[in-house]
């Protein structure tokens, strides 16, 4: 049994991206080893289907969660700035490389998802509960306020917006199930796939009523 007050022995401890867990271990003789957060810029690169590099977009930065608008004129990305890094959603013009910041909350905003007409962006935000996210949306031009779409007890990750603009597909992290959120009306979430296995990374078909997703139902 552990007793006494907690004592900090290291900071800026990195995370195992595969396991979503802190990257550290403690030996039997009490020596600890850990990976520090590595802050390293990346580039946004265009490549063809053979892997040949065609060009870059914008300046180097701490980019994740790149999403191309359906009109193919802009990118939405999560960009980390500051110390410690905090993520916000930015929009980048594909032709000019100009970047504009879309979100300004002191907590992480990430995982942008475009509406089918390229006018809005849904995203994950931790502004209500750090470490656990809700769904928000904002116009892609940055005008107007950020609109809360779904705030509830479990963390949610948006993965796609339906071609008809009526639903946002998201993963509930609590059970790794897929849900549909109506964009209009009472916005009551609709369960799409629920079960003992993992279902996530859902995506609508571009023209029809199909949804593709990842699952471990049949194995790893």
WORA-V945233 format. One record per backbone hydrogen bond with DSSP energy under -1.0 kcal/mol. NH is the residue of the N-H (numbers start at 0). CO is the residue of the C=O. Records with the same first field share a line. If there is no record, write none. Layout:
# WORA-V945233
NH: CO, CO
This chain:
# WORA-V945233
13: 34
15: 20
19: 15
22: 13
23: 21
24: 32
26: 30
29: 26
32: 24
34: 22
36: 11
41: 60
45: 54
47: 51
50: 47
53: 45
54: 45
56: 43
60: 41
62: 60
63: 77
66: 75
68: 73
71: 68
74: 91
75: 66
76: 89
77: 63
78: 87
79: 61
80: 85
85: 80
87: 78
89: 76
90: 99
91: 74
92: 97
93: 72
96: 92
99: 90
101: 88
102: 88
108: 86
109: 123
112: 121
114: 119
117: 114
120: 137
121: 112
122: 135
123: 109
124: 133
125: 107
131: 128
133: 124
134: 149
135: 122
136: 146
137: 120
139: 118
141: 138
146: 136
148: 134
149: 134
155: 132
156: 170
158: 168
159: 168
161: 166
164: 161
167: 180
168: 159
169: 178
170: 156
171: 176
172: 154
175: 171
176: 171
177: 192
178: 169
179: 189
180: 167
182: 165
186: 183
189: 179
191: 177
192: 177
198: 175
199: 213
202: 211
204: 209
211: 202
213: 199
215: 197
